[in-house]
Amino acid sequence: MLTVENLNLHYGAAQALRGVSLTAPMGKITCVLGRNGVGKSSLLRAITGQHPVSAGTIAFEGAVLNGMAPFNRARHGIGYVPQGREIFPLLSVKENLETGFAPLARKDRSIPDDIFSLFPILETMLSRRGGDLSGGQQQQLAIGRAMVTRPKILVLDEPTEGIQPSIIKDIGRAIRYLRDSTGMAILLVEQYLDFCRELADHVYIMDRGEIVHEGGAETLDTVEARRHLTV
Ligand SMILES: Nc1ncnc2c1ncn2[C@@H]1O[C@H](COP(=O)(O)OP(=O)(O)OP(=O)(O)O)[C@@H](O)[C@H]1O
């Protein structure tokens, strides 16, 4: 389980996270929703070690991650699919996947077959450059690259952003498969309400750097939840 307690995060004098606490249990999909700029990406940057926190604790399966470099967090089982995907445009699809080998012991450096069962297009495009793929294909590649690291928790930042509906369906199916087949934890940040309502076991809503709502996916339709999500 991932446990985040009382997290504060600053950019200079500006505070982006205020006392954020949440858990993401193994075998469950946890969604964090919120409008633009409320701190969702900052929360994931804190968890993956891309930005230091000013206060609070981040722990995964008994290990405290605070102060640990992103590379070592990957070794502890944190897989990250960043916003905007961050595919290497000049590397081939195969080479992009192989960048996921970095935190692995030599004997584990292989590409798991289920990546190609989930996203068959990646297998047919193995020698194409990452930059030649469509946005949806790049999103599938970013998820595949994170899967190569054999994560115990997959952390995804707005995986549906700018993606066509058919590929959103494939991504939803892949996330469910990963939860059910491997029992990994999934922590997903989103603005797309319907996607979260269908997938989530548990939801949190953020507003202005704070968690303002928590509950089952069905609670997203309450007046109180909607108040924090509508512009
Ligand atoms: N590198 C940065 N330097 C200064 N301020 C930042 C930086 N990154 C984010 N912020 C500010 O921190 C706040 C939270 O931003 P964050 O990106 O975490 O929100 P978000 O909910 O993920 O939004 P989006 O959906 O647009 O990505 C915003 O006010 C944003 O302007």
Ligand as a Chemical Component Dictionary entry (heavy atoms), coordinates in Angstrom:
data_LIG
# 
_chem_comp.id                   LIG 
_chem_comp.type                 NON-POLYMER 
_chem_comp.pdbx_formal_charge   0 
_chem_comp.three_letter_code    LIG 
# 
loop_
_chem_comp_atom.comp_id 
_chem_comp_atom.atom_id 
_chem_comp_atom.alt_atom_id 
_chem_comp_atom.type_symbol 
_chem_comp_atom.charge 
_chem_comp_atom.model_Cartn_x 
_chem_comp_atom.model_Cartn_y 
_chem_comp_atom.model_Cartn_z 
_chem_comp_atom.pdbx_ordinal 
LIG N1  N1  N 0 7.255  24.210 -11.753 1  
LIG C1  C1  C 0 6.357  25.022 -11.176 2  
LIG N2  N2  N 0 6.716  26.239 -10.712 3  
LIG C2  C2  C 0 5.827  27.071 -10.113 4  
LIG N3  N3  N 0 4.511  26.762 -9.944  5  
LIG C3  C3  C 0 4.091  25.577 -10.394 6  
LIG C4  C4  C 0 4.984  24.638 -11.034 7  
LIG N4  N4  N 0 4.263  23.535 -11.387 8  
LIG C5  C5  C 0 3.003  23.782 -10.982 9  
LIG N5  N5  N 0 2.892  24.998 -10.386 10 
LIG C6  C6  C 0 1.692  25.576 -9.791  11 
LIG O1  O1  O 0 1.237  24.704 -8.759  12 
LIG C7  C7  C 0 -0.174 24.579 -8.781  13 
LIG C8  C8  C 0 -0.558 23.105 -8.955  14 
LIG O2  O2  O 0 -0.142 22.664 -10.260 15 
LIG P1  P1  P 0 -0.296 21.149 -10.749 16 
LIG O3  O3  O 0 0.351  21.028 -12.096 17 
LIG O4  O4  O 0 0.145  20.242 -9.692  18 
LIG O5  O5  O 0 -1.884 21.041 -10.897 19 
LIG P2  P2  P 0 -2.750 19.968 -11.691 20 
LIG O6  O6  O 0 -3.954 19.782 -10.851 21 
LIG O7  O7  O 0 -1.950 18.794 -12.029 22 
LIG O8  O8  O 0 -3.153 20.753 -12.989 23 
LIG P3  P3  P 0 -3.150 20.236 -14.519 24 
LIG O9  O9  O 0 -4.323 19.371 -14.633 25 
LIG O10 O10 O 0 -3.267 21.520 -15.276 26 
LIG O11 O11 O 0 -1.848 19.529 -14.732 27 
LIG C9  C9  C 0 -0.670 25.486 -9.904  28 
LIG O12 O12 O 0 -1.046 26.714 -9.351  29 
LIG C10 C10 C 0 0.540  25.628 -10.777 30 
LIG O13 O13 O 0 0.528  26.883 -11.450 31 
# 
loop_
_chem_comp_bond.comp_id 
_chem_comp_bond.atom_id_1 
_chem_comp_bond.atom_id_2 
_chem_comp_bond.value_order 
_chem_comp_bond.pdbx_ordinal 
LIG N1  C1  SING 1  
LIG C1  N2  SING 2  
LIG C1  C4  DOUB 3  
LIG N2  C2  DOUB 4  
LIG C2  N3  SING 5  
LIG N3  C3  DOUB 6  
LIG C3  C4  SING 7  
LIG C3  N5  SING 8  
LIG C4  N4  SING 9  
LIG N4  C5  DOUB 10 
LIG C5  N5  SING 11 
LIG N5  C6  SING 12 
LIG C6  O1  SING 13 
LIG C6  C10 SING 14 
LIG O1  C7  SING 15 
LIG C7  C8  SING 16 
LIG C7  C9  SING 17 
LIG C8  O2  SING 18 
LIG O2  P1  SING 19 
LIG P1  O3  DOUB 20 
LIG P1  O4  SING 21 
LIG P1  O5  SING 22 
LIG O5  P2  SING 23 
LIG P2  O6  DOUB 24 
LIG P2  O7  SING 25 
LIG P2  O8  SING 26 
LIG O8  P3  SING 27 
LIG P3  O9  DOUB 28 
LIG P3  O10 SING 29 
LIG P3  O11 SING 30 
LIG C9  O12 SING 31 
LIG C9  C10 SING 32 
LIG C10 O13 SING 33 
# 
